[in-house]
Amino acid sequence: MSVYMSVFISQESAPEQWGDKALLSFSESGVTIHVSGGDILISAQKAARKLDGQGIRNAQLTGDGWDLESIWAFFQGYRDPKKLNQLTWPELDEAEQAELEARMKVSGWARDIVNKSAEEVAPRQLATMAAEFIKSLAPGNVTYRIVKDKDLLTEGWEGIFAVGRGSNRTSAMLQLDFNPTGDENAPVYACLVGKGITFDSGGYSLKPANFMAAMKADMGGSAMVTGGLALAILRGLNKRVKLILCCAENMVNGRALKVGDIISYKNGKTVEVNNTDAEGRLVLADGLIYACEQKPELIIDCATLTGAAKNALGNDYHALLSYDDSLSHKALSVAKEEKEGLWPLPLASFHRDMLPSAFADLSNIASGDYAPGASTAAGFLSHFVENYHQGWLHFDCSATYRKSPSDKWAAGATGSGIRTLAGILGESA
């Protein structure tokens, strides 16, 4: 029988013997989190990390002060990648309990699939696992197809095929249709596009070993968009949404993509590959072309795309880039309401022009010194969005994964951004 540690929460400072800035104090009845005028959610999440670090595997949130958001914050910090910890909490009302369980279910799936090794989650497996997860939530409203291997070429998805051709693992594009309307001709409200690079060696532009350590998580954008759709469904989404995952493994062999190769895309654009490690944008281009073919009101793509975004924002915020100011403001407001980190980076018309090639319409990397990598990557993607000025959001996902633990997060995937995507879909619908 498991013995639970009772966890209380208090607005009062800890007794003097615990220190004047103590977050936790212990007694025979359990442990108390002392907020003392600080942010209760941050305090709860930090306290959970400390308890996990002490090896406390069973926690029972007890007493007054625990509500939906503070329970969720504690859970976020308490969840470890090995899933050793068990948590119970005070009774919530029916709606809040359903919301909490939905968040736990969806974020758990997303964190688990990102944390799995690239050996476990190859491109086709990622596409299948994501599709089956969404279908399990709404069996009667979901259909999907997975385009794979040379069928990608037959259908014109040159970018996904080119990036993945150096791997023995088959590349794939998931095309999933969530349609709760009952009308097979219903308009598509939104398309969600995810980068699904299940391992990124850098290709012939090979990454250093220490940069490769987290590259099983280069499919974090796919996990985020899948999770966002899943949570929106559990919250009652009633509009048609399509999920598009662009899945490949960026490896090196005699058939792999080479510097100087040119990719011809379905929309007529040609791209010279001047760095094989800038591969995420090459697969996303296919996904964005397919999304535009669906004529949706809204396109959102999510990708662990650039080191520049991570250098700017660290692991606590996703970067938002868009030409649509009103939509960007809405997304930032939703992120604030959902208590997730989202921050705008600049995207101007001249960023589209910083990708010159002598041999193709575009290079896949920017030229010149001090090029703003996150902005030029978004500028590249805009060439594959028909009406890029309106209805398109690009998330450069800096906060999906942590190589090492922090005072708020265990090492590994975070699930951050899922609530924001679900909120955008739900608010707009």
Secondary structure as the mmCIF struct_conf table of DSSP 4:
data_model
#
loop_
_struct_conf.conf_type_id
_struct_conf.id
_struct_conf.beg_label_comp_id
_struct_conf.beg_label_asym_id
_struct_conf.beg_label_seq_id
_struct_conf.end_label_comp_id
_struct_conf.end_label_asym_id
_struct_conf.end_label_seq_id
HELX_LH_PP_P HELX_LH_PP_P1 SER A 2 TYR A 4
STRN STRN1 MET A 5 SER A 10
BEND BEND1 GLN A 11 GLU A 12
HELX_LH_PP_P HELX_LH_PP_P2 SER A 13 PRO A 15
HELX_RH_3T_P HELX_RH_3T_P1 GLU A 16 TRP A 18
TURN_TY1_P TURN_TY1_P1 ASP A 20 LYS A 21
BEND BEND2 LEU A 23 LEU A 23
STRN STRN2 LEU A 24 SER A 27
TURN_TY1_P TURN_TY1_P2 GLU A 28 SER A 29
STRN STRN3 GLY A 30 HIS A 34
TURN_TY1_P TURN_TY1_P3 SER A 36 GLY A 37
BEND BEND3 GLY A 38 GLY A 38
HELX_RH_AL_P HELX_RH_AL_P1 ILE A 40 GLY A 53
TURN_TY1_P TURN_TY1_P4 GLN A 54 GLY A 55
STRN STRN4 ASN A 58 LEU A 61
BEND BEND4 GLY A 63 GLY A 63
TURN_TY1_P TURN_TY1_P5 ASP A 64 GLY A 65
HELX_RH_AL_P HELX_RH_AL_P2 LEU A 68 TYR A 78
TURN_TY1_P TURN_TY1_P6 PRO A 81 LYS A 82
STRN STRN5 GLN A 86 THR A 88
HELX_RH_AL_P HELX_RH_AL_P3 GLU A 94 ASN A 115
BEND BEND5 LYS A 116 LYS A 116
TURN_TY1_P TURN_TY1_P7 ALA A 118 GLU A 120
HELX_RH_AL_P HELX_RH_AL_P4 PRO A 123 LEU A 137
BEND BEND6 ALA A 138 ALA A 138
HELX_RH_3T_P HELX_RH_3T_P2 PRO A 139 ASN A 141
STRN STRN6 VAL A 142 LYS A 148
TURN_TY1_P TURN_TY1_P8 ASP A 149 ASP A 149
HELX_RH_AL_P HELX_RH_AL_P5 LYS A 150 GLU A 155
TURN_TY1_P TURN_TY1_P9 GLY A 156 GLY A 156
HELX_RH_AL_P HELX_RH_AL_P6 GLU A 158 GLY A 164
TURN_TY1_P TURN_TY1_P10 ARG A 165 GLY A 166
BEND BEND7 SER A 167 ARG A 169
HELX_LH_PP_P HELX_LH_PP_P3 THR A 170 SER A 171
STRN STRN7 ALA A 172 PHE A 178
TURN_TY1_P TURN_TY1_P11 PRO A 180 THR A 181
BEND BEND8 GLY A 182 GLY A 182
TURN_TY1_P TURN_TY1_P12 GLU A 184 ASN A 185
HELX_LH_PP_P HELX_LH_PP_P4 ALA A 186 VAL A 188
STRN STRN8 ALA A 190 ASP A 200
TURN_TY1_P TURN_TY1_P13 GLY A 203 TYR A 204
BEND BEND9 SER A 205 SER A 205
HELX_LH_PP_P HELX_LH_PP_P5 LEU A 206 PRO A 208
HELX_RH_AL_P HELX_RH_AL_P7 ALA A 209 MET A 212
TURN_TY1_P TURN_TY1_P14 ALA A 213 ALA A 214
HELX_RH_3T_P HELX_RH_3T_P3 MET A 215 ALA A 217
TURN_TY1_P TURN_TY1_P15 ASP A 218 MET A 219
HELX_RH_AL_P HELX_RH_AL_P8 GLY A 220 LEU A 234
TURN_TY1_P TURN_TY1_P16 ARG A 235 GLY A 236
BEND BEND10 LYS A 239 LYS A 239
STRN STRN9 VAL A 241 ASN A 250
BEND BEND11 ASN A 253 ASN A 253
TURN_TY1_P TURN_TY1_P17 GLY A 254 ARG A 255
BEND BEND12 ALA A 256 ALA A 256
TURN_TY1_P TURN_TY1_P18 VAL A 259 GLY A 260
STRN STRN10 ILE A 262 SER A 264
TURN_TY1_P TURN_TY1_P19 LYS A 266 ASN A 267
BEND BEND13 GLY A 268 GLY A 268
STRN STRN11 THR A 270 GLU A 272
BEND BEND14 ASN A 274 ASN A 274
TURN_TY1_P TURN_TY1_P20 THR A 276 ASP A 277
HELX_RH_AL_P HELX_RH_AL_P9 GLY A 280 GLU A 293
TURN_TY1_P TURN_TY1_P21 GLN A 294 GLN A 294
BEND BEND15 GLU A 297 GLU A 297
STRN STRN12 LEU A 298 ALA A 303
HELX_RH_AL_P HELX_RH_AL_P10 GLY A 307 LEU A 313
TURN_TY1_P TURN_TY1_P22 GLY A 314 ASN A 315
BEND BEND16 ASP A 316 ASP A 316
STRN STRN13 HIS A 318 LEU A 321
BEND BEND17 TYR A 323 TYR A 323
HELX_RH_AL_P HELX_RH_AL_P11 ASP A 325 GLU A 337
TURN_TY1_P TURN_TY1_P23 GLU A 338 LYS A 339
STRN STRN14 LEU A 342 PRO A 344
HELX_RH_3T_P HELX_RH_3T_P4 SER A 349 ASP A 353
BEND BEND18 MET A 354 MET A 354
BEND BEND19 ALA A 358 ASP A 361
STRN STRN15 LEU A 362 SER A 363
BEND BEND20 ASN A 364 ILE A 365
BEND BEND21 GLY A 368 GLY A 368
TURN_TY1_P TURN_TY1_P24 ASP A 369 TYR A 370
HELX_RH_AL_P HELX_RH_AL_P12 GLY A 373 SER A 382
TURN_TY1_P TURN_TY1_P25 HIS A 383 PHE A 384
TURN_TY1_P TURN_TY1_P26 GLU A 386 HIS A 389
BEND BEND22 GLN A 390 GLY A 391
STRN STRN16 TRP A 392 ASP A 396
TURN_TY1_P TURN_TY1_P27 SER A 398 ALA A 399
BEND BEND23 THR A 400 THR A 400
STRN STRN17 TYR A 401 ARG A 402
BEND BEND24 LYS A 403 SER A 404
BEND BEND25 ASP A 407 LYS A 408
BEND BEND26 ALA A 411 ALA A 411
STRN STRN18 GLY A 412 ALA A 413
TURN_TY1_P TURN_TY1_P28 SER A 416 GLY A 417
HELX_RH_AL_P HELX_RH_AL_P13 ILE A 418 SER A 428
#
